[in-house]
Amino acid sequence: MSRAGTLPDMEPAAPSTTLELRFEHDGEERSVVAGEGDFLIGRAPSCSLVLVDDSVSRRHARITCDGSTWTITDLGSKNGVKVNTYRTTQQRLHDGDRIDLGAVRLYVRIARARPAAPANVVFEAKSEKGRRTEILDVARLDTLLASREGSTQSSVSPLAAPDESERAPEMARLAPGVRLFGDAVEALISCESLDETLERILELVFRSIPAERGVICLHDEATGTTTPKVMRTLEGAADEPIRISTHIANDVLERRQSLIVNDPLHDERFGGAESVILMHIRSAMCAPLYRDGHVVGFVYVDRQSVDDPFTSEHLQALSALGILSAVAVERTGLRERLRHEQEIRGRLARYSSPAVVDRIVGTPHEPGRMVAEEADVSVVFADLCGFTAMAETLEPAETVRMLNQVFERLTEAIFELEGTLDKFRGDGLMAFFGAPLPMPDHAERAVRAALRMQELLAELNSYSKRRSLEMRIGINSGAVVVGDIGSPERKDYTVIGDVVNIASRLEASVALPGEVVVGEETWRRVSSLFEGEPLEPARLKGKRQVVRPVRVLGPRAD
């Protein structure tokens, strides 16, 4: 090793991880990355992250990093700091943590920082006798790759190592394959559609192989069907259908091996094939589109001319292009599945919790399809009391901000228990439990979510003296029709039925501000879990039968 000289002054070690805070502001998702040093959060303009919210103090909290450890500290804020719902004065942060600063919620994302330079490098000055160094001149390689196929001459610098000139013929022989592979990879990366990719690959086949006709077909192993995708002749695009030897193609599909036949008329395997005889095939090659143990198709080329038959090098090139074609097919299928899954997730995420979305997307049969069907569910209606009067004293922007803040917390209570958000209705909302995924305990989940919603609203009220909202909640359980319901132009995932109407009436006509009122069937299912107070029988609007509602007081003591 070379002797170490004087070390330069060392800079303070940068964090080995990065911390990103994600939050919602004015209905949009935002994110900010904490830098080195103290990262201050609060309402003050001098803070690193400024949160304009009455529940946040001017200097609310500080985040610091010691190597790979991130810590949040409460700076004596009025409404405190909570990490994963627990109040703290100082807490180490982990990836996925939730931070509550008053009414503002942030989510933590911690990832390993990318090094600014390659790490673990050793500079060695001592020479090692006997070790030979091989140098590849990129500029000269580019010239070599551009040379004619089969050339054994190469431009070699006089200063090249002695063995480089000896290897030039071998490199020249390999150059066409290297160039072909590079062009195929470029096509794989740059082309948008499968058809375009296969067109480019077949074009490369004709550039590198003396083929007169060629076709790429896709094969479905499950059904055994074969579908031509792209085809061409030496002159270009094929004007007429190309007939290929099915015997040769089937042999490749069955054996999963590439095949070259230079005299098929006299080959005992294919000589009697009608396609070979009628088309006067003198030389043919076929390679499977092989990927991870599966054959998804084949690429086939042939010649009718007697001269210039196919060689083993041609077969190797065709086989490589077949593998890359299989990658293109796989990539297209993956892209289509991802696009379909993103569409499903985007639609489901509007009204289902992430956990429920994951389970729906993961179902093997028709994931995300919401066919209307009968289901046993519990329906929840909630309505804010006094919000209309309060909104008259606020600016429109402040009204929207407050309503969004309230709905965000109420929706959180629904999603925590894997409920489905049906819709927002002015200053209220509708949700249900038990669909799209069945839940034997949906009544219990609905009641627990309702009680949690009341707690969260009270917590939000405590952050501001100007805010004094209350909420009525009605719940009913039973059979409904659930699914995508609406016109061909627009359908919404919702529930309909008498159970829904009764839940709505319980909220609007029976429940008082701050109360959770449930129907008879709901109470029958949860009476062993919650304390309740029977109310006077009520005849609800539009209903003949009398309903016997129950006011839920809270969970029973263990």
FIBAZA-178598 format. One line per field, with one value per residue (C-alpha): x, y, z; residue number from 1; residue in three letters. Coordinates in Angstrom, 2 decimals. Example, Ala and Ser with C-alpha at 12.3 -4.5 7.8 and 13.67 -1.06 7.14 Angstrom:
<pts>
u	12.30 13.67
v	-4.50 -1.06
w	7.80 7.14
n	1 2
res	ALA SER
</pts>
This chain:
<pts>
u	0.00 1.17 2.03 -0.82 -0.22 -1.77 -5.50 -7.61 -9.95 -12.93 -16.43 -19.17 -20.59 -23.73 -26.78 -26.64 -30.42 -32.91 -36.17 -39.17 -42.35 -45.56 -48.73 -51.84 -52.31 -55.36 -56.47 -53.13 -50.43 -47.13 -43.73 -40.55 -37.14 -35.46 -31.99 -28.89 -28.96 -32.08 -35.29 -37.88 -41.63 -44.19 -46.17 -43.24 -41.89 -38.37 -39.22 -37.90 -41.47 -44.15 -47.61 -50.32 -52.80 -54.24 -53.49 -49.74 -47.47 -45.01 -42.09 -43.84 -41.21 -37.64 -36.30 -32.60 -30.40 -27.46 -25.97 -28.88 -31.12 -33.83 -35.45 -38.40 -38.56 -41.52 -40.48 -43.09 -45.98 -49.54 -51.15 -48.17 -46.53 -47.94 -46.09 -48.36 -51.17 -48.98 -48.02 -44.28 -41.71 -38.91 -39.14 -36.97 -38.62 -38.94 -40.02 -43.82 -44.40 -47.32 -46.78 -49.65 -48.85 -52.16 -54.62 -51.91 -50.83 -47.52 -46.17 -42.50 -40.53 -36.92 -34.66 -30.96 -29.15 -27.44 -23.66 -22.24 -19.26 -18.38 -17.59 -15.04 -12.33 -8.67 -5.90 -2.91 0.46 2.44 2.76 2.13 4.43 2.85 -0.54 -1.47 -3.81 -6.35 -7.54 -10.63 -10.67 -14.32 -13.79 -11.98 -14.68 -17.30 -15.32 -15.01 -18.75 -19.41 -17.18 -18.64 -19.96 -17.35 -14.43 -11.19 -9.43 -9.53 -7.96 -5.41 -3.39 0.41 0.46 -1.93 -0.84 0.70 -2.16 -4.79 -3.88 -4.02 -7.56 -8.75 -10.01 -11.99 -13.46 -14.33 -16.14 -18.11 -18.80 -21.96 -23.50 -22.61 -24.04 -27.16 -27.71 -27.25 -29.73 -32.26 -31.97 -32.42 -35.60 -36.80 -36.29 -37.44 -40.53 -43.85 -45.99 -45.40 -46.14 -43.61 -40.97 -41.50 -41.42 -38.03 -36.71 -37.81 -36.13 -32.93 -33.31 -33.26 -30.30 -28.18 -29.41 -29.77 -33.47 -35.97 -39.14 -39.77 -42.54 -42.90 -45.83 -47.15 -48.19 -50.58 -49.43 -52.73 -54.94 -52.39 -53.31 -50.69 -51.18 -48.97 -47.95 -45.47 -44.19 -42.07 -40.09 -36.73 -38.47 -40.19 -43.71 -45.47 -48.30 -49.70 -49.94 -46.74 -47.03 -44.60 -43.71 -45.94 -43.86 -40.76 -42.64 -44.33 -41.02 -39.53 -42.54 -42.51 -38.76 -38.24 -35.04 -33.85 -33.65 -31.77 -32.57 -30.41 -31.92 -35.46 -36.56 -34.21 -34.54 -36.36 -38.27 -39.62 -39.02 -42.56 -44.23 -46.55 -45.52 -41.85 -42.52 -44.93 -42.85 -39.54 -37.85 -34.09 -33.02 -35.07 -34.51 -36.85 -36.18 -38.57 -39.57 -38.38 -38.56 -38.40 -39.37 -42.21 -42.45 -44.61 -44.05 -41.40 -39.50 -39.25 -37.19 -36.48 -34.85 -35.81 -32.42 -29.86 -26.84 -25.83 -27.49 -28.01 -25.12 -24.80 -23.87 -27.16 -29.01 -27.32 -28.33 -31.91 -32.06 -30.85 -33.47 -36.09 -35.22 -35.41 -38.75 -39.98 -38.82 -40.84 -43.93 -43.43 -42.88 -46.04 -48.06 -46.61 -47.32 -50.91 -51.39 -49.93 -52.13 -55.19 -54.22 -53.62 -57.06 -58.61 -56.62 -57.47 -61.17 -61.18 -58.98 -61.77 -63.90 -61.87 -58.93 -55.50 -55.68 -59.03 -57.77 -54.75 -56.97 -59.39 -56.60 -55.02 -58.09 -57.32 -60.67 -61.75 -60.04 -61.78 -64.98 -67.88 -70.90 -74.18 -75.10 -76.83 -74.69 -75.08 -73.68 -73.92 -74.63 -73.44 -74.80 -73.10 -74.03 -72.32 -74.57 -74.09 -71.65 -73.93 -74.29 -70.54 -69.74 -71.67 -69.03 -66.03 -64.38 -65.17 -61.56 -61.55 -64.85 -63.47 -60.24 -62.12 -64.53 -61.65 -59.84 -62.90 -63.66 -60.03 -60.23 -63.66 -62.58 -59.53 -61.77 -63.73 -60.62 -58.91 -61.71 -61.69 -64.96 -66.02 -66.64 -69.72 -70.00 -69.77 -73.14 -72.69 -71.55 -72.16 -71.04 -72.25 -70.20 -70.76 -69.00 -69.18 -68.50 -66.76 -65.10 -67.39 -66.98 -68.75 -68.20 -69.29 -71.82 -69.16 -66.77 -69.43 -70.21 -66.55 -65.89 -68.84 -67.61 -64.12 -65.52 -67.15 -63.82 -61.90 -64.41 -64.08 -60.31 -60.50 -62.78 -60.19 -57.63 -59.63 -61.89 -63.83 -64.82 -67.66 -69.05 -71.22 -72.31 -75.30 -74.70 -77.21 -76.38 -78.46 -77.57 -79.05 -79.30 -78.69 -77.80 -74.18 -72.13 -71.51 -74.87 -75.71 -75.82 -73.40 -71.71 -71.18 -71.45 -70.70 -69.99 -72.82 -75.52 -79.29 -82.19 -84.46 -81.54 -79.96 -83.15 -83.59 -79.97 -80.49 -83.72 -82.08 -79.41 -81.77 -84.83 -83.71 -80.08 -79.26 -76.02 -73.12 -75.05 -74.64 -78.03 -78.40 -81.30 -82.66 -80.69 -77.43 -78.02 -78.85 -75.40 -73.37 -75.30 -72.76 -69.94 -71.37 -73.41 -76.67 -79.84 -83.12 -85.03 -88.73 -90.10 -90.18 -92.23 -89.83 -90.88 -91.99 -91.98 -95.06 -93.38 -92.20 -88.41 -86.89 -83.61 -80.83 -78.41 -74.86 -73.05 -69.68 -67.81 -68.62 -66.00 -63.89
v	0.00 3.59 5.60 7.70 11.44 14.07 13.66 16.72 18.21 15.90 17.24 16.18 12.86 13.26 11.24 7.68 7.77 10.30 11.22 12.32 13.73 13.25 15.16 16.65 20.38 21.98 18.58 17.84 15.42 17.13 15.87 17.42 15.90 16.80 18.22 18.06 19.86 20.88 20.53 22.78 22.39 25.03 28.08 30.50 31.57 30.71 27.00 24.42 23.17 25.82 24.47 27.13 25.64 26.99 23.73 24.00 26.14 28.65 26.36 23.05 20.32 19.64 16.65 15.80 13.04 11.27 9.07 6.84 7.67 10.30 11.83 14.19 16.52 18.54 22.19 22.92 23.07 23.74 20.65 18.32 15.74 12.27 9.40 6.54 8.07 8.20 11.58 12.08 14.74 12.99 9.89 8.01 7.83 4.76 4.23 4.25 6.20 8.62 12.01 14.17 17.83 19.13 18.47 18.07 14.56 13.60 10.22 9.27 7.65 6.72 5.34 4.64 7.63 7.12 7.53 10.49 8.40 4.71 3.36 0.79 1.80 0.85 2.67 0.38 1.68 -1.57 -3.36 -7.09 -8.99 -11.59 -9.86 -8.81 -5.91 -6.00 -2.65 -2.20 0.99 2.02 4.19 1.37 -1.08 1.15 1.03 -2.72 -3.17 -1.12 -3.35 -5.83 -9.09 -11.84 -9.40 -10.55 -7.17 -4.50 -1.14 -1.75 0.99 0.51 1.08 -1.79 -4.70 -7.53 -9.93 -7.39 -7.73 -11.49 -11.25 -8.86 -11.60 -13.17 -9.81 -9.13 -12.45 -11.61 -8.01 -8.69 -10.56 -7.79 -5.17 -7.25 -7.72 -4.00 -3.05 -5.56 -4.24 -0.70 -1.81 -3.46 -0.25 2.35 0.74 1.46 -1.43 -5.15 -5.05 -2.26 -4.17 -7.39 -5.47 -4.05 -7.43 -9.09 -6.25 -7.05 -10.70 -9.77 -7.43 -10.13 -13.35 -14.14 -14.93 -14.55 -14.91 -14.56 -14.50 -14.12 -15.96 -15.96 -19.22 -19.77 -22.86 -23.10 -23.26 -24.44 -21.64 -19.92 -16.37 -14.68 -11.19 -9.82 -11.12 -9.92 -11.01 -9.98 -7.20 -5.83 -6.17 -9.30 -8.58 -12.08 -14.51 -16.43 -20.19 -21.73 -25.29 -26.25 -29.40 -27.34 -24.87 -27.62 -29.41 -26.23 -25.64 -29.21 -29.55 -25.93 -25.88 -23.86 -25.73 -25.33 -27.46 -26.90 -29.58 -30.12 -31.97 -34.83 -34.56 -37.63 -35.49 -32.89 -34.17 -35.53 -32.37 -30.81 -27.28 -28.07 -29.64 -26.99 -24.02 -25.49 -24.70 -25.22 -23.89 -23.06 -21.97 -21.64 -20.47 -20.44 -17.31 -18.84 -17.18 -18.66 -22.16 -21.05 -20.79 -17.85 -18.16 -18.63 -16.78 -18.61 -17.83 -19.79 -19.61 -21.03 -20.28 -23.07 -20.86 -19.19 -21.63 -20.82 -21.48 -22.18 -18.53 -17.55 -19.91 -18.42 -14.94 -16.06 -17.76 -14.61 -12.55 -15.12 -14.71 -10.92 -11.25 -13.33 -10.58 -8.09 -10.30 -10.65 -6.93 -6.13 -8.54 -7.08 -3.53 -4.48 -6.12 -3.09 -0.72 -2.80 -2.99 0.77 1.39 -0.91 0.63 4.14 3.31 1.35 3.80 6.37 4.38 1.53 1.36 0.40 -2.98 -3.79 -2.61 -4.92 -7.89 -7.14 -6.69 -9.93 -12.06 -14.51 -14.30 -11.03 -8.69 -5.35 -6.35 -5.01 -6.98 -6.02 -8.76 -9.26 -8.90 -8.67 -5.32 -2.57 0.92 4.08 7.61 10.57 14.25 17.29 19.49 23.23 23.27 25.28 28.04 28.04 28.20 31.48 33.15 31.79 32.56 29.95 28.73 28.31 26.43 23.98 23.53 22.79 20.37 18.52 18.28 16.81 14.36 13.21 12.15 10.57 8.62 7.43 5.86 4.05 2.80 1.66 -0.90 -1.74 -0.04 1.31 5.02 5.33 9.08 12.51 14.27 17.98 18.08 14.36 11.00 7.46 4.30 0.58 -2.50 -6.02 -5.33 -5.66 -8.23 -10.20 -9.50 -11.66 -8.90 -5.96 -4.71 -4.52 -2.75 -0.20 0.65 0.89 3.15 5.39 5.75 6.51 9.15 10.91 10.82 12.26 15.09 16.01 15.99 18.32 20.67 20.90 22.36 25.51 27.65 28.74 25.19 23.48 20.79 17.83 14.83 12.48 8.88 6.20 2.53 -0.35 -3.92 -6.44 -7.54 -5.00 -4.97 -3.83 -3.22 -0.81 0.90 3.70 4.54 3.25 6.68 6.65 3.97 4.20 1.42 1.72 -0.12 0.12 -1.35 -0.89 -1.29 1.82 3.88 2.95 3.85 7.26 7.84 6.81 9.46 12.22 11.60 9.73 10.44 13.64 15.59 13.56 10.25 6.91 5.21 1.70 -0.35 -3.54 -5.94 -4.13 -4.14 -7.84 -8.52 -6.23 -6.08 -8.34 -5.95 -2.49 -0.69 0.64 2.48 1.48 4.44 4.91 2.93 5.18 5.19 6.42 8.37 6.05 2.96 1.08 -0.94 0.58 0.64 0.06 1.96 1.80 4.54 3.13 4.41 2.76 -0.56 -2.88 -3.10 -6.26
w	0.00 -0.59 2.50 3.70 3.73 5.95 6.10 5.24 7.81 8.11 7.48 9.91 8.78 6.71 7.75 6.43 5.98 4.67 6.37 4.35 5.87 3.92 4.72 3.17 2.63 1.02 -0.25 -1.95 -0.84 -0.02 1.08 2.43 3.13 6.42 5.90 8.04 11.38 13.29 11.29 12.93 12.43 13.39 12.32 12.49 9.06 10.21 10.61 8.17 7.66 8.12 8.99 8.94 11.39 14.65 16.44 15.65 17.84 16.37 17.21 17.73 17.28 16.21 14.26 14.51 13.13 14.74 12.04 11.13 14.11 13.71 16.80 17.25 20.27 21.53 21.94 24.61 22.17 23.33 21.81 22.07 19.84 19.28 17.62 16.60 18.75 21.94 23.34 23.78 24.60 22.75 20.57 18.10 14.68 12.47 8.89 8.69 11.92 12.16 13.78 15.06 15.71 16.98 14.16 11.51 10.61 9.03 7.94 8.20 5.40 6.23 3.52 3.17 1.71 -1.62 -1.31 -3.18 -4.32 -4.54 -1.10 0.04 -2.46 -1.91 -3.80 -4.23 -5.48 -5.28 -8.61 -8.96 -11.28 -13.49 -13.70 -17.25 -17.87 -20.69 -22.04 -24.14 -26.18 -26.37 -29.43 -31.21 -30.13 -31.73 -34.98 -34.64 -34.15 -37.27 -39.41 -41.90 -40.57 -40.78 -41.10 -39.48 -39.72 -37.07 -36.55 -33.77 -32.17 -32.35 -28.61 -27.89 -25.74 -27.81 -27.17 -28.27 -31.93 -31.54 -30.16 -32.87 -35.22 -32.40 -31.41 -35.03 -35.17 -32.02 -33.03 -35.08 -32.16 -29.72 -32.06 -32.62 -28.90 -28.25 -30.97 -29.62 -26.07 -27.40 -29.16 -25.98 -24.01 -26.53 -28.07 -26.41 -27.66 -28.06 -31.80 -32.30 -30.33 -32.27 -35.56 -34.60 -33.52 -36.76 -38.64 -36.73 -37.70 -41.38 -40.86 -39.21 -40.84 -44.59 -44.19 -47.02 -44.94 -41.25 -38.68 -34.92 -33.36 -29.81 -28.19 -25.28 -23.38 -21.53 -24.63 -27.19 -29.60 -31.76 -33.07 -35.71 -34.54 -37.09 -40.43 -43.33 -46.37 -47.75 -49.69 -46.58 -45.26 -46.49 -48.94 -48.63 -45.72 -45.07 -44.85 -42.42 -41.59 -38.67 -38.23 -37.53 -35.32 -33.30 -32.81 -31.31 -29.05 -27.76 -27.27 -26.17 -28.20 -31.17 -34.46 -37.73 -40.80 -43.88 -46.10 -44.83 -47.98 -47.08 -43.30 -42.00 -39.49 -41.91 -45.44 -45.78 -44.49 -47.05 -46.06 -46.63 -50.04 -51.36 -50.24 -51.50 -48.20 -48.52 -45.13 -42.04 -38.46 -35.53 -31.97 -29.02 -27.15 -23.91 -20.49 -16.98 -18.06 -20.33 -24.10 -25.13 -28.87 -31.54 -34.24 -37.55 -40.67 -43.85 -47.28 -50.65 -52.20 -52.27 -51.65 -48.36 -45.93 -42.28 -39.87 -36.17 -35.62 -37.26 -34.95 -31.88 -33.00 -33.64 -30.24 -28.48 -30.28 -29.32 -25.64 -25.92 -27.68 -24.74 -22.40 -24.46 -24.18 -20.44 -20.00 -21.95 -19.83 -16.66 -17.85 -18.67 -15.28 -13.52 -15.51 -14.67 -11.01 -10.86 -12.34 -9.74 -6.90 -8.03 -8.04 -4.79 -2.89 -3.01 -0.61 0.91 3.29 1.88 3.62 2.00 -1.40 -1.12 -0.33 -3.17 -5.73 -4.51 -5.21 -8.03 -9.82 -11.45 -8.97 -8.52 -10.27 -8.20 -9.40 -7.70 -5.23 -1.91 1.20 4.96 6.11 8.69 7.35 9.11 8.61 10.32 10.20 11.72 13.85 13.78 10.91 8.61 11.20 11.88 8.16 7.88 10.07 8.14 4.84 2.15 2.08 5.87 5.69 3.15 5.12 8.33 6.66 4.98 8.30 10.02 7.20 7.12 10.77 10.46 7.39 9.29 11.94 9.21 7.41 10.62 11.01 7.28 6.49 3.10 2.61 0.42 0.00 1.60 1.84 2.44 6.07 6.61 5.34 4.68 5.18 5.51 6.88 5.45 1.76 -0.62 1.65 3.98 7.72 10.29 12.89 10.71 13.29 15.99 13.62 12.68 16.31 17.30 14.32 15.29 18.88 17.61 15.25 18.21 20.09 17.14 16.67 20.35 19.97 16.98 18.92 21.69 19.30 18.59 20.77 17.70 16.86 18.70 16.43 17.38 15.37 15.13 14.04 13.06 12.38 11.04 9.99 7.58 3.96 1.17 -2.51 -2.91 -6.05 -8.91 -9.36 -11.78 -15.48 -18.14 -18.07 -14.30 -11.68 -7.98 -5.54 -3.01 -1.05 -1.45 0.48 3.46 5.87 4.38 4.72 8.38 9.19 7.59 9.55 12.84 12.32 11.17 13.40 16.52 17.38 19.28 18.85 20.25 20.19 18.42 17.87 16.43 15.13 16.68 14.49 15.09 18.85 18.82 17.38 19.66 22.95 24.67 23.75 24.46 27.10 25.71 26.65 24.94 23.53 22.99 20.02 16.98 13.82 11.19 8.12 5.34 7.60 8.81 11.51 14.74 15.24 18.70 18.67 21.27 22.27 22.54 25.63 25.14 25.36 28.24 30.96 30.78
n	1 2 3 4 5 6 7 8 9 10 11 12 13 14 15 16 17 18 19 20 21 22 23 24 25 26 27 28 29 30 31 32 33 34 35 36 37 38 39 40 41 42 43 44 45 46 47 48 49 50 51 52 53 54 55 56 57 58 59 60 61 62 63 64 65 66 67 68 69 70 71 72 73 74 75 76 77 78 79 80 81 82 83 84 85 86 87 88 89 90 91 92 93 94 95 96 97 98 99 100 101 102 103 104 105 106 107 108 109 110 111 112 113 114 115 116 117 118 119 120 121 122 123 124 125 126 127 128 129 130 131 132 133 134 135 136 137 138 139 140 141 142 143 144 145 146 147 148 149 150 151 152 153 154 155 156 157 158 159 160 161 162 163 164 165 166 167 168 169 170 171 172 173 174 175 176 177 178 179 180 181 182 183 184 185 186 187 188 189 190 191 192 193 194 195 196 197 198 199 200 201 202 203 204 205 206 207 208 209 210 211 212 213 214 215 216 217 218 219 220 221 222 223 224 225 226 227 228 229 230 231 232 233 234 235 236 237 238 239 240 241 242 243 244 245 246 247 248 249 250 251 252 253 254 255 256 257 258 259 260 261 262 263 264 265 266 267 268 269 270 271 272 273 274 275 276 277 278 279 280 281 282 283 284 285 286 287 288 289 290 291 292 293 294 295 296 297 298 299 300 301 302 303 304 305 306 307 308 309 310 311 312 313 314 315 316 317 318 319 320 321 322 323 324 325 326 327 328 329 330 331 332 333 334 335 336 337 338 339 340 341 342 343 344 345 346 347 348 349 350 351 352 353 354 355 356 357 358 359 360 361 362 363 364 365 366 367 368 369 370 371 372 373 374 375 376 377 378 379 380 381 382 383 384 385 386 387 388 389 390 391 392 393 394 395 396 397 398 399 400 401 402 403 404 405 406 407 408 409 410 411 412 413 414 415 416 417 418 419 420 421 422 423 424 425 426 427 428 429 430 431 432 433 434 435 436 437 438 439 440 441 442 443 444 445 446 447 448 449 450 451 452 453 454 455 456 457 458 459 460 461 462 463 464 465 466 467 468 469 470 471 472 473 474 475 476 477 478 479 480 481 482 483 484 485 486 487 488 489 490 491 492 493 494 495 496 497 498 499 500 501 502 503 504 505 506 507 508 509 510 511 512 513 514 515 516 517 518 519 520 521 522 523 524 525 526 527 528 529 530 531 532 533 534 535 536 537 538 539 540 541 542 543 544 545 546 547 548 549 550 551 552 553 554 555 556 557 558
res	MET SER ARG ALA GLY THR LEU PRO ASP MET GLU PRO ALA ALA PRO SER THR THR LEU GLU LEU ARG PHE GLU HIS ASP GLY GLU GLU ARG SER VAL VAL ALA GLY GLU GLY ASP PHE LEU ILE GLY ARG ALA PRO SER CYS SER LEU VAL LEU VAL ASP ASP SER VAL SER ARG ARG HIS ALA ARG ILE THR CYS ASP GLY SER THR TRP THR ILE THR ASP LEU GLY SER LYS ASN GLY VAL LYS VAL ASN THR TYR ARG THR THR GLN GLN ARG LEU HIS ASP GLY ASP ARG ILE ASP LEU GLY ALA VAL ARG LEU TYR VAL ARG ILE ALA ARG ALA ARG PRO ALA ALA PRO ALA ASN VAL VAL PHE GLU ALA LYS SER GLU LYS GLY ARG ARG THR GLU ILE LEU ASP VAL ALA ARG LEU ASP THR LEU LEU ALA SER ARG GLU GLY SER THR GLN SER SER VAL SER PRO LEU ALA ALA PRO ASP GLU SER GLU ARG ALA PRO GLU MET ALA ARG LEU ALA PRO GLY VAL ARG LEU PHE GLY ASP ALA VAL GLU ALA LEU ILE SER CYS GLU SER LEU ASP GLU THR LEU GLU ARG ILE LEU GLU LEU VAL PHE ARG SER ILE PRO ALA GLU ARG GLY VAL ILE CYS LEU HIS ASP GLU ALA THR GLY THR THR THR PRO LYS VAL MET ARG THR LEU GLU GLY ALA ALA ASP GLU PRO ILE ARG ILE SER THR HIS ILE ALA ASN ASP VAL LEU GLU ARG ARG GLN SER LEU ILE VAL ASN ASP PRO LEU HIS ASP GLU ARG PHE GLY GLY ALA GLU SER VAL ILE LEU MET HIS ILE ARG SER ALA MET CYS ALA PRO LEU TYR ARG ASP GLY HIS VAL VAL GLY PHE VAL TYR VAL ASP ARG GLN SER VAL ASP ASP PRO PHE THR SER GLU HIS LEU GLN ALA LEU SER ALA LEU GLY ILE LEU SER ALA VAL ALA VAL GLU ARG THR GLY LEU ARG GLU ARG LEU ARG HIS GLU GLN GLU ILE ARG GLY ARG LEU ALA ARG TYR SER SER PRO ALA VAL VAL ASP ARG ILE VAL GLY THR PRO HIS GLU PRO GLY ARG MET VAL ALA GLU GLU ALA ASP VAL SER VAL VAL PHE ALA ASP LEU CYS GLY PHE THR ALA MET ALA GLU THR LEU GLU PRO ALA GLU THR VAL ARG MET LEU ASN GLN VAL PHE GLU ARG LEU THR GLU ALA ILE PHE GLU LEU GLU GLY THR LEU ASP LYS PHE ARG GLY ASP GLY LEU MET ALA PHE PHE GLY ALA PRO LEU PRO MET PRO ASP HIS ALA GLU ARG ALA VAL ARG ALA ALA LEU ARG MET GLN GLU LEU LEU ALA GLU LEU ASN SER TYR SER LYS ARG ARG SER LEU GLU MET ARG ILE GLY ILE ASN SER GLY ALA VAL VAL VAL GLY ASP ILE GLY SER PRO GLU ARG LYS ASP TYR THR VAL ILE GLY ASP VAL VAL ASN ILE ALA SER ARG LEU GLU ALA SER VAL ALA LEU PRO GLY GLU VAL VAL VAL GLY GLU GLU THR TRP ARG ARG VAL SER SER LEU PHE GLU GLY GLU PRO LEU GLU PRO ALA ARG LEU LYS GLY LYS ARG GLN VAL VAL ARG PRO VAL ARG VAL LEU GLY PRO ARG ALA ASP
</pts>
